[in-house]
């Protein structure tokens, strides 16, 4: 499991330095929109926003549906338009108070702008959705904890 505190620090450092951090990854050249993992999702808590140098880079949300929690990240169209040749790493997951993650997904070397985490069996614990964009410009966001 990945510690959210470590990943947050690595994500912020990587976003600042332009480095890529890799765990288990998928390379996906497509920028196709992500399909909702469950037919009936409802948002938990408020949307969080990832920023870099004052620019909003992405929105992060947490959803519940079909008995599981899902994280969701959307890279803003304005960021994509301001950086038309930039490729990035996008990641999302459900994090717990103890720093562990469930449902973690990431895609590297991409222009993909939407990504859902895998479903996490965490409906009975307090969680946040944490996601980020890492490239030469990027940011990290975490939703408020939902119990």
Residue frames as a rotation matrix with the C-alpha (Angstrom) as fourth column:
UNK 1
0.580 0.815 0.000 0.00
0.815 -0.580 0.000 0.00
0.000 0.000 -1.000 0.00
UNK 2
-0.293 -0.640 0.711 1.11
0.616 -0.695 -0.372 3.55
0.732 0.329 0.597 -0.66
UNK 3
-0.271 0.151 -0.951 1.25
0.855 -0.416 -0.310 6.06
-0.442 -0.897 -0.016 2.16
UNK 4
0.595 0.565 0.571 -0.80
0.767 -0.612 -0.193 9.14
0.240 0.553 -0.798 1.24
UNK 5
0.812 -0.358 -0.462 1.58
-0.003 -0.793 0.609 11.39
-0.584 -0.493 -0.645 3.19
UNK 6
-0.240 -0.944 0.225 4.55
0.249 0.164 0.955 10.11
-0.938 0.285 0.196 1.20
UNK 7
-0.193 0.218 0.957 2.68
0.974 0.157 0.161 10.25
-0.116 0.963 -0.243 -2.10
UNK 8
0.859 0.506 -0.072 1.49
0.501 -0.862 -0.077 13.79
-0.101 0.031 -0.994 -1.36
UNK 9
0.452 -0.768 -0.453 5.06
-0.184 -0.578 0.795 14.92
-0.873 -0.276 -0.403 -0.76
UNK 10
-0.477 -0.622 0.620 6.36
0.457 0.427 0.780 13.03
-0.751 0.656 0.080 -3.79
UNK 11
0.198 0.657 0.727 3.51
0.978 -0.084 -0.192 14.38
-0.065 0.749 -0.660 -5.94
UNK 12
0.932 0.150 -0.330 4.19
0.176 -0.983 0.052 17.96
-0.317 -0.106 -0.943 -4.93
UNK 13
0.071 -0.981 -0.182 7.92
-0.191 -0.193 0.962 17.60
-0.979 -0.034 -0.201 -5.40
UNK 14
-0.440 -0.213 0.872 7.47
0.699 0.529 0.482 15.87
-0.564 0.821 -0.084 -8.73
UNK 15
0.583 0.708 0.398 5.01
0.808 -0.456 -0.373 18.51
-0.083 0.540 -0.838 -9.89
UNK 16
0.802 -0.336 -0.494 7.49
-0.165 -0.919 0.357 21.22
-0.574 -0.205 -0.793 -9.00
UNK 17
-0.158 -0.987 0.018 10.51
-0.355 0.074 0.932 19.47
-0.921 0.141 -0.362 -10.53
UNK 18
0.246 0.316 -0.916 8.77
-0.966 0.008 -0.257 17.98
-0.074 0.949 0.308 -13.55
UNK 19
-0.826 -0.562 0.029 9.74
-0.562 0.827 0.020 14.42
-0.035 0.000 -0.999 -12.57
UNK 20
0.182 0.871 -0.456 7.54
-0.704 0.439 0.558 11.38
0.686 0.220 0.693 -13.01
UNK 21
-0.503 -0.228 0.833 6.90
-0.795 0.499 -0.344 8.95
-0.338 -0.836 -0.433 -10.18
UNK 22
-0.098 0.460 -0.882 6.05
-0.722 0.577 0.381 5.39
0.685 0.675 0.276 -11.22
UNK 23
-0.332 0.074 0.940 4.50
-0.639 0.715 -0.282 2.49
-0.694 -0.695 -0.190 -9.35
UNK 24
-0.502 0.214 0.838 2.29
0.618 0.766 0.176 0.14
-0.604 0.606 -0.517 -11.35
UNK 25
-0.321 0.268 -0.908 1.38
-0.399 -0.908 -0.127 2.15
-0.859 0.322 0.398 -14.41
UNK 26
0.197 0.411 0.890 -0.41
0.778 0.487 -0.397 1.97
-0.596 0.771 -0.224 -17.71
UNK 27
-0.792 -0.398 -0.464 0.65
0.014 -0.771 0.637 3.98
-0.611 0.498 0.616 -20.74
UNK 28
0.035 0.888 0.458 -2.39
0.834 0.227 -0.504 5.27
-0.551 0.399 -0.733 -22.60
UNK 29
-0.887 -0.433 0.160 -2.14
0.442 -0.697 0.565 7.60
-0.133 0.572 0.809 -25.58
UNK 30
-0.271 0.877 0.397 -5.90
0.680 -0.117 0.724 8.10
0.682 0.466 -0.565 -25.78
UNK 31
-0.985 0.037 0.166 -7.60
-0.132 -0.782 -0.610 11.13
0.106 -0.623 0.775 -24.28
UNK 32
-0.338 0.920 -0.198 -11.01
0.130 0.254 0.958 9.45
0.932 0.298 -0.206 -24.30
UNK 33
-0.115 0.417 0.902 -13.39
-0.876 -0.470 0.105 10.28
0.468 -0.778 0.419 -21.49
UNK 34
-0.966 -0.255 0.032 -13.59
-0.228 0.795 -0.561 7.79
0.118 -0.550 -0.827 -18.64
UNK 35
-0.129 0.941 -0.312 -16.74
-0.111 0.299 0.948 5.72
0.985 0.156 0.066 -18.33
UNK 36
0.030 0.226 0.974 -18.40
-0.975 -0.207 0.079 5.75
0.220 -0.952 0.214 -14.92
UNK 37
-0.833 -0.497 -0.242 -17.54
-0.439 0.861 -0.255 2.49
0.336 -0.106 -0.936 -13.13
UNK 38
-0.755 0.648 -0.099 -21.04
0.564 0.566 -0.601 2.07
-0.333 -0.510 -0.793 -11.76
UNK 39
-0.415 0.653 0.633 -24.44
0.686 -0.232 0.690 3.07
0.598 0.721 -0.352 -13.12
UNK 40
0.666 0.717 0.205 -25.57
0.339 -0.537 0.773 4.85
0.664 -0.445 -0.601 -9.98
UNK 41
-0.368 -0.855 -0.366 -22.93
0.832 -0.128 -0.539 7.09
0.414 -0.503 0.759 -8.38
UNK 42
0.833 0.516 0.198 -23.48
0.380 -0.795 0.472 9.86
0.402 -0.318 -0.859 -5.87
UNK 43
-0.030 -0.890 0.456 -20.85
0.052 -0.457 -0.888 12.40
0.998 -0.003 0.060 -4.89
UNK 44
0.547 0.053 -0.836 -19.57
0.819 0.174 0.547 12.37
0.174 -0.983 0.052 -1.31
UNK 45
0.106 -0.528 -0.843 -18.48
0.633 -0.617 0.467 15.72
-0.767 -0.583 0.269 0.09
UNK 46
0.743 0.133 -0.656 -17.22
-0.227 -0.872 -0.434 18.71
-0.629 0.471 -0.618 -1.84
UNK 47
0.822 -0.483 0.302 -15.02
0.467 0.267 -0.843 18.88
0.326 0.834 0.445 -4.92
UNK 48
0.431 -0.785 -0.445 -11.32
0.269 -0.359 0.894 19.62
-0.861 -0.505 0.056 -4.35
UNK 49
0.996 -0.087 0.008 -9.13
-0.027 -0.395 -0.918 21.53
0.083 0.915 -0.396 -6.79
UNK 50
0.297 -0.953 0.050 -5.50
0.821 0.282 0.496 20.90
-0.487 -0.107 0.867 -7.74
UNK 51
0.996 -0.010 -0.094 -3.58
-0.048 -0.911 -0.410 24.08
-0.081 0.413 -0.907 -8.52
UNK 52
0.176 -0.980 0.092 -0.12
0.937 0.196 0.289 24.85
-0.301 0.035 0.953 -9.82
UNK 53
-0.829 -0.559 -0.025 1.29
0.540 -0.812 0.220 28.38
-0.144 0.169 0.975 -9.84
UNK 54
-0.654 0.630 -0.420 -2.22
-0.308 -0.728 -0.612 29.74
-0.692 -0.271 0.670 -9.31
UNK 55
-0.454 0.480 -0.751 -3.69
-0.831 0.077 0.551 27.86
0.322 0.874 0.364 -12.27
UNK 56
0.198 0.578 0.791 -6.42
-0.687 0.658 -0.309 25.30
-0.699 -0.482 0.527 -11.60
UNK 57
-0.698 -0.594 -0.401 -5.17
-0.712 0.516 0.476 22.05
-0.076 0.618 -0.783 -13.08
UNK 58
-0.651 0.423 -0.630 -7.77
0.065 0.858 0.509 19.47
0.757 0.290 -0.586 -12.05
UNK 59
0.048 0.728 0.683 -10.86
-0.947 -0.184 0.263 18.67
0.317 -0.660 0.681 -9.98
UNK 60
-0.843 -0.280 -0.460 -10.97
-0.109 0.925 -0.363 15.70
0.527 -0.256 -0.810 -7.60
UNK 61
0.016 0.919 0.394 -14.17
-0.933 -0.128 0.336 14.10
0.359 -0.373 0.856 -6.32
UNK 62
-0.960 -0.161 0.231 -15.20
-0.240 0.896 -0.373 11.09
-0.147 -0.414 -0.899 -4.25
UNK 63
-0.153 0.928 -0.340 -18.22
-0.862 0.043 0.505 9.01
0.483 0.371 0.793 -5.24
UNK 64
-0.682 0.077 0.727 -20.16
-0.386 0.807 -0.447 6.10
-0.621 -0.586 -0.521 -3.75
UNK 65
0.206 0.800 -0.563 -22.04
-0.977 0.142 -0.156 3.52
-0.045 0.583 0.811 -5.79
UNK 66
0.537 0.099 -0.838 -22.60
-0.372 0.919 -0.130 -0.23
0.757 0.382 0.530 -6.10
UNK 67
0.965 -0.044 -0.257 -21.25
0.243 0.512 0.824 -0.72
0.096 -0.858 0.505 -2.56
UNK 68
0.125 -0.991 -0.051 -17.85
0.990 0.122 0.069 0.91
-0.062 -0.059 0.996 -3.22
UNK 69
0.608 -0.088 -0.789 -16.09
0.059 -0.986 0.155 4.27
-0.791 -0.140 -0.595 -3.02
UNK 70
0.364 -0.473 0.802 -14.45
0.930 0.141 -0.339 5.73
0.047 0.870 0.491 -6.13
UNK 71
-0.075 -0.431 -0.899 -12.09
0.227 -0.885 0.406 8.62
-0.971 -0.174 0.164 -6.62
UNK 72
0.541 0.277 0.794 -12.36
0.834 -0.053 -0.550 10.72
-0.111 0.959 -0.259 -9.77
UNK 73
-0.206 -0.623 -0.754 -10.03
0.285 -0.776 0.563 13.27
-0.936 -0.099 0.338 -11.33
UNK 74
0.667 0.407 0.624 -10.74
0.731 -0.197 -0.653 15.62
-0.142 0.892 -0.429 -14.22
UNK 75
-0.482 -0.853 -0.202 -7.95
0.711 -0.515 0.479 17.67
-0.513 0.087 0.854 -15.84
UNK 76
0.241 0.683 -0.690 -9.41
0.187 -0.730 -0.657 21.06
-0.952 0.029 -0.304 -16.69
UNK 77
0.606 0.100 0.789 -9.89
0.788 0.061 -0.612 22.02
-0.110 0.993 -0.042 -20.32
UNK 78
0.963 -0.259 0.071 -8.20
-0.247 -0.959 -0.136 25.39
0.103 0.113 -0.988 -19.69
UNK 79
0.304 -0.889 0.343 -5.05
-0.465 0.175 0.868 23.60
-0.832 -0.423 -0.360 -18.46
UNK 80
0.146 -0.203 0.968 -5.10
0.638 0.767 0.065 21.31
-0.756 0.609 0.241 -21.50
UNK 81
0.826 0.226 0.516 -5.57
0.553 -0.504 -0.664 24.31
0.110 0.834 -0.541 -23.82
UNK 82
0.848 -0.530 0.013 -2.75
-0.509 -0.807 0.299 26.28
-0.148 -0.260 -0.954 -22.14
UNK 83
-0.195 -0.915 0.355 -0.38
-0.690 0.385 0.613 23.30
-0.697 -0.125 -0.706 -22.57
UNK 84
0.623 0.654 -0.429 -1.34
-0.750 0.342 -0.566 21.73
-0.224 0.674 0.704 -25.93
UNK 85
0.311 -0.557 -0.770 1.82
-0.505 0.589 -0.631 19.65
0.805 0.585 -0.098 -26.38
UNK 86
-0.446 -0.492 0.748 2.27
-0.885 0.121 -0.449 18.64
0.131 -0.862 -0.489 -22.74
UNK 87
0.185 0.427 -0.885 1.85
-0.079 0.904 0.419 14.99
0.980 -0.007 0.201 -21.72
UNK 88
-0.186 -0.164 0.969 1.40
-0.913 -0.336 -0.232 14.17
0.363 -0.928 -0.087 -18.04
UNK 89
-0.800 0.060 -0.597 0.84
0.284 0.915 -0.288 11.52
0.529 -0.400 -0.749 -15.41
UNK 90
-0.139 0.828 0.543 -2.61
-0.760 -0.441 0.478 11.41
0.635 -0.346 0.690 -13.83
UNK 91
-0.757 -0.114 -0.643 -3.44
0.232 0.874 -0.428 9.49
0.611 -0.473 -0.635 -10.64
UNK 92
-0.069 0.808 0.585 -6.36
-0.808 -0.389 0.442 8.96
0.585 -0.442 0.680 -8.29
UNK 93
-0.556 -0.054 -0.830 -7.16
0.282 0.926 -0.250 6.80
0.782 -0.373 -0.500 -5.28
UNK 94
0.653 0.719 0.237 -9.10
-0.126 -0.205 0.971 6.50
0.747 -0.664 -0.044 -2.04
UNK 95
-0.476 -0.877 -0.056 -6.97
-0.010 0.069 -0.998 7.23
0.879 -0.475 -0.041 1.02
UNK 96
0.488 0.569 -0.662 -7.61
0.592 0.342 0.730 6.38
0.642 -0.748 -0.170 4.67
UNK 97
0.914 -0.104 0.392 -6.78
-0.346 -0.705 0.619 8.20
0.212 -0.701 -0.681 7.90
UNK 98
0.682 -0.670 0.294 -3.93
0.085 0.472 0.878 5.76
-0.727 -0.574 0.378 8.52
UNK 99
0.002 -0.724 -0.690 -2.28
-0.685 -0.504 0.526 6.79
-0.728 0.471 -0.497 5.23
UNK 100
-0.652 -0.221 0.725 -3.11
0.247 0.843 0.478 3.68
-0.717 0.491 -0.495 3.21
UNK 101
-0.448 0.438 -0.780 -4.70
-0.838 -0.509 0.196 3.77
-0.311 0.741 0.595 -0.24
UNK 102
-0.268 0.425 0.865 -7.26
0.349 0.879 -0.324 1.61
-0.898 0.215 -0.384 -2.00
UNK 103
0.611 0.681 0.403 -8.34
0.562 -0.015 -0.827 1.61
-0.557 0.732 -0.393 -5.62
UNK 104
0.118 -0.646 -0.755 -5.21
-0.223 -0.758 0.613 3.45
-0.968 0.095 -0.233 -6.75
UNK 105
0.548 -0.005 0.836 -4.82
0.778 0.369 -0.508 4.00
-0.306 0.929 0.206 -10.51
UNK 106
0.195 -0.448 -0.872 -2.44
-0.238 -0.884 0.401 6.03
-0.951 0.130 -0.279 -12.60
UNK 107
0.733 -0.044 0.678 -1.65
0.658 0.299 -0.691 6.57
-0.172 0.953 0.248 -16.25
UNK 108
0.039 -0.806 -0.590 1.64
0.198 -0.573 0.796 8.01
-0.979 -0.148 0.137 -17.48
UNK 109
-0.856 -0.505 -0.111 2.69
0.039 -0.277 0.960 9.77
-0.516 0.818 0.256 -20.67
UNK 110
-0.360 0.854 0.375 -0.84
0.929 0.367 0.054 10.73
-0.091 0.368 -0.925 -21.57
UNK 111
-0.911 0.297 0.287 -3.29
-0.244 -0.947 0.207 13.47
0.333 0.118 0.935 -22.44
UNK 112
-0.279 0.820 -0.500 -6.06
0.699 0.530 0.479 11.52
0.658 -0.216 -0.721 -20.70
UNK 113
-0.674 0.031 0.738 -8.18
-0.277 -0.937 -0.214 14.04
0.685 -0.349 0.640 -18.84
UNK 114
0.310 0.763 0.567 -10.54
-0.907 0.059 0.417 11.86
0.284 -0.643 0.711 -16.78
UNK 115
-0.491 -0.445 -0.749 -9.82
-0.188 0.894 -0.407 8.88
0.851 -0.058 -0.522 -14.56
UNK 116
0.641 0.643 0.418 -11.77
-0.638 0.145 0.756 6.93
0.426 -0.752 0.503 -11.95
UNK 117
-0.482 -0.706 0.519 -10.03
-0.870 0.456 -0.187 4.90
-0.104 -0.542 -0.834 -9.27
UNK 118
-0.604 0.320 -0.730 -10.80
0.082 0.936 0.342 1.24
0.793 0.146 -0.592 -8.92
UNK 119
0.462 0.850 0.253 -13.67
-0.287 -0.127 0.949 0.57
0.839 -0.511 0.186 -6.52
UNK 120
-0.716 -0.690 0.105 -12.64
-0.266 0.132 -0.955 0.53
0.645 -0.712 -0.278 -2.86
UNK 121
0.159 0.731 -0.664 -14.45
0.508 0.516 0.690 -1.46
0.847 -0.447 -0.289 -0.17
UNK 122
-0.795 -0.567 -0.213 -14.21
0.510 -0.436 -0.742 1.47
0.328 -0.699 0.636 2.23
UNK 123
-0.098 0.851 0.517 -17.82
0.070 -0.512 0.856 2.52
0.993 0.120 -0.010 2.81
UNK 124
0.739 0.428 -0.520 -17.46
0.475 0.216 0.853 1.73
0.477 -0.878 -0.043 6.52
UNK 125
0.040 -0.778 -0.627 -14.36
0.927 -0.206 0.314 3.90
-0.374 -0.594 0.712 7.16
UNK 126
0.685 0.113 -0.720 -13.41
0.021 -0.990 -0.136 7.56
-0.728 0.078 -0.681 6.83
UNK 127
0.008 -0.649 0.760 -11.81
0.901 0.335 0.277 8.28
-0.435 0.683 0.587 3.46
UNK 128
0.233 0.029 -0.972 -10.72
-0.360 -0.926 -0.114 11.01
-0.904 0.376 -0.205 1.07
UNK 129
0.788 -0.138 0.600 -10.21
0.602 0.381 -0.702 10.91
-0.132 0.914 0.383 -2.66
UNK 130
0.305 -0.773 -0.556 -6.68
-0.169 -0.619 0.767 12.05
-0.937 -0.140 -0.319 -3.55
UNK 131
0.606 -0.092 0.790 -5.52
0.750 0.396 -0.530 12.72
-0.264 0.914 0.309 -7.06
UNK 132
0.273 -0.564 -0.779 -3.01
-0.113 -0.823 0.557 14.69
-0.955 -0.064 -0.288 -9.01
UNK 133
0.966 -0.128 0.224 -1.39
0.230 0.028 -0.973 15.62
0.119 0.991 0.057 -12.28
UNK 134
0.376 -0.909 -0.177 2.38
0.102 -0.150 0.983 15.44
-0.921 -0.388 0.037 -12.59
UNK 135
0.596 -0.312 0.740 4.32
0.781 0.009 -0.625 16.98
0.188 0.950 0.249 -15.47
UNK 136
-0.555 -0.783 0.281 6.33
0.688 -0.622 -0.374 20.14
0.467 -0.014 0.884 -15.96
UNK 137
-0.687 0.461 0.562 3.25
-0.637 -0.754 -0.161 21.82
0.349 -0.468 0.812 -14.49
UNK 138
-0.249 0.638 -0.728 0.82
0.231 0.769 0.595 20.08
0.941 -0.020 -0.339 -12.20
UNK 139
-0.429 0.176 0.886 -0.89
-0.807 -0.515 -0.289 19.90
0.405 -0.839 0.363 -8.86
UNK 140
-0.813 0.144 -0.564 -2.39
0.351 0.894 -0.278 17.72
0.465 -0.424 -0.777 -6.16
UNK 141
-0.330 0.745 0.580 -5.83
-0.786 -0.557 0.268 17.81
0.523 -0.367 0.769 -4.56
UNK 142
-0.886 0.145 -0.440 -7.54
0.338 0.851 -0.402 15.90
0.316 -0.505 -0.803 -1.80
UNK 143
0.009 0.956 0.292 -11.25
-0.002 -0.292 0.956 16.01
1.000 -0.009 -0.001 -0.97
UNK 144
-0.229 0.047 0.972 -12.41
-0.941 -0.265 -0.209 16.56
0.248 -0.963 0.105 2.60
UNK 145
-0.985 -0.162 -0.055 -12.66
-0.136 0.939 -0.315 13.39
0.103 -0.303 -0.948 4.63
UNK 146
-0.049 0.996 -0.080 -16.05
-0.826 0.005 0.564 11.63
0.562 0.094 0.822 4.50
UNK 147
-0.932 -0.214 0.293 -17.13
-0.354 0.715 -0.602 9.25
-0.081 -0.665 -0.742 7.26
